Structures are given as C-alpha cells and as structure tokens.
Amino acid sequence: MNSVSIKLNLMSDGSKFVQIVSAYPYDIDLRSGRHVVDAKSILGIFSLDWSKPVTLEVYAEECEDLLKELTPFIVD
C-alpha cells in the first residue's frame, strides 16, 4: 500500500481527481480522520472536509504512474 497526502481546493479539482483515479485498476481510498471513502466516487470525495489535506491510500505496490499524474494534488 502507498499513502500520500493530497489537497483538493475547488470543485473542478475534485472532478479532475476522480477522472484520473478512475482510469486506474487499483483500489484507492481517501481518508479524512475516521472517514474513509472510495476515491473513485465523486459523491464520496465531495462528502469529505476539504479544508485540510486528506490521505490517499493506493492498494498496489507499483503505482508510480498514478502518483505522477496526481502530482498537482500531492502536498508534503
């Protein structure tokens, strides 16, 4: 499993994010506190608190291609 923090600021960020992750076969979740949603679900990600970064969890060992495409959303 790979984990990174991401930050979504605008509604268009959320739509673009879902479009990107939906193109990959990996199971991907977003975690905000105790809430976990499927990262490929537009309704799921819009239910999270976007005021702070959330944790992206990718259940695959080799996912550098996905992480590279998500670079604009990844925070340190």
C-alpha positions as CSV (number, residue, x, y, z in Angstrom):
1,M,0.0,0.0,0.0
2,N,1.2,3.5,-0.8
3,S,0.0,6.6,1.1
4,V,0.3,10.3,0.3
5,S,-1.4,13.5,1.4
6,I,-3.4,15.4,-1.2
7,K,-5.2,18.7,-1.2
8,L,-8.3,19.5,-3.3
9,N,-9.3,23.1,-3.3
10,L,-12.0,23.6,-6.0
11,M,-15.0,21.5,-7.3
12,S,-13.1,21.2,-10.5
13,D,-10.1,19.7,-8.6
14,G,-12.5,17.0,-7.3
15,S,-13.8,16.2,-10.7
16,K,-10.4,16.1,-12.3
17,F,-9.1,13.9,-9.4
18,V,-11.9,11.3,-9.9
19,Q,-11.4,11.3,-13.6
20,I,-7.7,10.5,-13.1
21,V,-8.1,7.8,-10.4
22,S,-11.0,6.1,-12.2
23,A,-8.6,5.3,-15.1
24,Y,-6.5,3.0,-13.0
25,P,-7.4,-0.5,-11.9
26,Y,-6.1,-0.1,-8.3
27,D,-8.3,0.1,-5.2
28,I,-7.9,3.6,-4.0
29,D,-9.4,5.2,-0.8
30,L,-9.4,8.7,0.7
31,R,-9.1,9.0,4.4
32,S,-10.0,12.1,6.4
33,G,-9.9,11.4,10.2
34,R,-12.1,8.4,10.8
35,H,-14.0,8.8,7.5
36,V,-12.9,6.6,4.5
37,V,-14.4,6.9,1.0
38,D,-13.7,5.3,-2.3
39,A,-11.5,7.7,-4.2
40,K,-13.3,6.8,-7.5
41,S,-16.7,8.0,-6.1
42,I,-17.4,11.7,-6.9
43,L,-20.1,11.7,-4.2
44,G,-17.7,10.2,-1.7
45,I,-15.0,12.7,-2.1
46,F,-17.4,15.6,-2.0
47,S,-18.5,14.4,1.4
48,L,-15.1,14.9,2.9
49,D,-13.8,18.0,4.6
50,W,-11.6,19.8,2.1
51,S,-10.3,22.5,4.5
52,K,-7.2,20.3,5.2
53,P,-5.3,17.7,3.3
54,V,-6.6,14.1,3.2
55,T,-4.7,10.8,2.9
56,L,-4.8,9.0,-0.4
57,E,-4.3,5.2,0.1
58,V,-3.5,3.1,-3.0
59,Y,-3.7,-0.6,-2.5
60,A,-0.9,-1.5,-5.0
61,E,2.8,-1.8,-4.8
62,E,3.6,-0.4,-8.2
63,C,1.6,2.8,-8.7
64,E,4.2,5.4,-9.7
65,D,2.3,6.2,-12.9
66,L,-0.8,7.2,-10.9
67,L,1.2,9.2,-8.3
68,K,3.0,11.0,-11.2
69,E,-0.4,12.0,-12.7
70,L,-1.6,13.2,-9.3
71,T,1.4,15.4,-8.6
72,P,-0.6,18.7,-8.8
73,F,-2.7,17.5,-5.8
74,I,0.1,16.0,-3.6
75,V,1.3,18.0,-0.7
76,D,4.3,17.4,1.6
